[in-house]
Every structure is written in C-alpha cells, then in structure tokens.
Amino acid sequence: MEKIAEQARGRLWFQLYMWQDEALSYQLVQRAKDAGFEALVVTVDAALGNNREYNQRNGFSIPFKVSARSIIDMLRHPRWMVSVLGRYLATSGMPRHENYPARYQHRIAFGSGQAKPVRQSGMTWADIGRLREFWPGKFIVKGILRPEDALLAIEHGADGIVVSNHGGRNLDSSVASIDALPDIVAAVAGRATVLFDSGIRRGSDIAKALALGADSVLVGRATLYGVAAGGQRGAEHALKILRSELRKTMAYLGCTDVSELTPDIFAKTAPVRRETIETLPSQE
Ligand SMILES: Cc1cc2nc3c(=O)[nH]c(=O)nc-3n(C[C@H](O)[C@H](O)[C@H](O)COP(=O)(O)O)c2cc1C
C-alpha cells in the first residue's frame, strides 16, 4: 500500500473488508491514513467467503494447489509461464497479500493450511459509524442494494455509496444492481455520491447507469479481462474501448455532456404484439 501511494499517479482509494480482529482492521486503515489515501471504501456485501463452484471445477483455490490438471494447463500456456509465472519468480516471488499483517502474509501458491484472518461476519451500522469517525477522508460504503440501507449509510456518515451486487459473484439470486439503482438514487436525493457497479461491459452500460442517476461507475472484470489478455496495456485498452463506446453512445443519443444522460434516453415501447405484425402490409 505504501509503495502504491509512493509510485501511483492519480487519486488513491483504499478498500477494506473488516476482519473479526478489529484491531488488525484498524491498523490497516491507519496505514492507509498515513500513506495519504483519499477515500476509504468499506465493502459490506461479502460477510462470508463465497462458494464458487466454477473455481472448484477449474481447480482454482488460494493457496493454489498443484494438480496434474493445473500442470498440464500451465504447460499448454508457455507464453503465460514466461511472462507471468516466470516474471514473478524472477522478481518478487509468487504474489502474497502484501497488505496483510506479517503473520498472514503467505505466498498464494504451493502452500496449504495457512492461517488467514477471518472476515467479520457480524458487522453492524455502529461499526460503520465508528470507522467513519476514525477516517478523516471521504468515506464510501460499497454493496448497497436497498434505499433503506443507502439512507442508513448516509446517517452513519457516508459521503458516498456504491450500488453493487459484487458483480453477481456471491449471491446468485441477488437483484441486478441496475434494477436497484433508480429507487436508491431517488432516496439519496443528492445527499451522497452514488457510484454504481456490476455488469459494466460496454460504454452503453455506462450511459444507462448515468442516465438512471449514478454519479459515476466502477469497472471490475472489463479491465481484468484486459489485464489477462495483455497486462497493463490490455487494461488501458479496455478502458479506451469503454471511453470510446461511451462517446459514441452519447453522440448517437444527441448528448454532448454526461449531464444530458437522463432517463428519457430510454424508449418506452410496448412489446410488439402478434396482431400488430399481422396488420403490417405484406412484402410480396
Ligand atoms: C477478481 C475479483 C476480485 C474482487 N475483489 C474484491 C474485493 O477485494 N473487494 C471488493 O469490494 N470487491 C471485489 N470484487 C468485486 C468488484 O469490486 C466489483 O464490485 C465487481 O467486480 C463489479 O462487477 P463487474 O466485474 O461486472 O464490473 C472483486 C471482483 C473480481 C472480479
């Protein structure tokens, strides 16, 4: 975290999952404070570890477990072996959770039975209020899907909220965050910044979220796909595509500024009925 603060350009936000050991969480937040991070983002929608069956199916876990399948998989990707695995081994060694307290800083690969900090699963609004008091900068609560919770976040001092269902990666039956957005925007009524994420894949998705009242959007996998395909340049390219698509979408909608993206960009069409089709003049 300190290295990023020193070397990164741009504005710095720190995202926190509260641990059961509150003192450890506060030590981390203190480090973010000391390193000059501008905003603290507390994620509240992932109280427990998830159950991603696709990870089990694909043999993915942290720490990583070597299996015949994973070895074959690596051997089939020689470019990845050199540019990713090789680079790690030649420089910093296998990655680890650099920000974790020293006793939990294990390499993510080739270990098992390692102690890890336990996520706080019983967090309350009082905990959010206490963190707010501790943090001097902008304070953002991430993972809001109900207007009532947005109001509670504001009541407990949030400057902003992130309307998010964690990319649909935890609760299969969660409401889509785009469906939750309009009611939340109406409830917040300008008293806090409303950020939006989960499902932004195209510039037109950004236009839709802004039109429904989000002040801004966050992007998760779209940039990660870029990283997977081409490292930093891949991520930059993904952002470039999103920016270009947003500009084109705005141009096609006749908007010259994002403030012109309002709910009236959505067509209010009724579904086409069979009778309507039958009354169309024949093409023959
Ligand atoms: C690989 C991966 C790791 C993530 N890790 C975190 C995390 O540590 N904390 C967090 O609040 N959200 C995390 N998220 C969720 C994202 O912050 C974000 O809410 C979500 O990816 C948005 O959906 P999108 O990927 O469709 O853009 C993660 C998402 C992915 C794909």
The ligand as an ORCA input file, in Angstrom:
! r2SCAN-3c Opt
* xyz 0 1
  C     -11.279    -10.975     -9.242
  C     -12.169    -10.061     -8.469
  C     -11.800     -9.694     -7.178
  C     -12.619     -8.836     -6.434
  N     -12.222     -8.472     -5.178
  C     -12.960     -7.577     -4.493
  C     -12.521     -7.095     -3.234
  O     -11.472     -7.480     -2.722
  N     -13.320     -6.199     -2.603
  C     -14.483     -5.737     -3.127
  O     -15.152     -4.895     -2.527
  N     -14.926     -6.189     -4.315
  C     -14.188     -7.081     -5.005
  N     -14.626     -7.519     -6.226
  C     -15.918     -7.024     -6.760
  C     -15.666     -5.755     -7.541
  O     -15.192     -4.732     -6.704
  C     -16.913     -5.233     -8.228
  O     -17.940     -4.990     -7.289
  C     -17.449     -6.158     -9.285
  O     -16.411     -6.871     -9.948
  C     -18.211     -5.311    -10.294
  O     -18.763     -6.086    -11.295
  P     -18.101     -6.233    -12.764
  O     -16.939     -7.163    -12.595
  O     -19.234     -6.816    -13.521
  O     -17.683     -4.855    -13.244
  C     -13.833     -8.362     -6.987
  C     -14.199     -8.733     -8.288
  C     -13.374     -9.569     -9.026
  C     -13.804     -9.949    -10.432
*
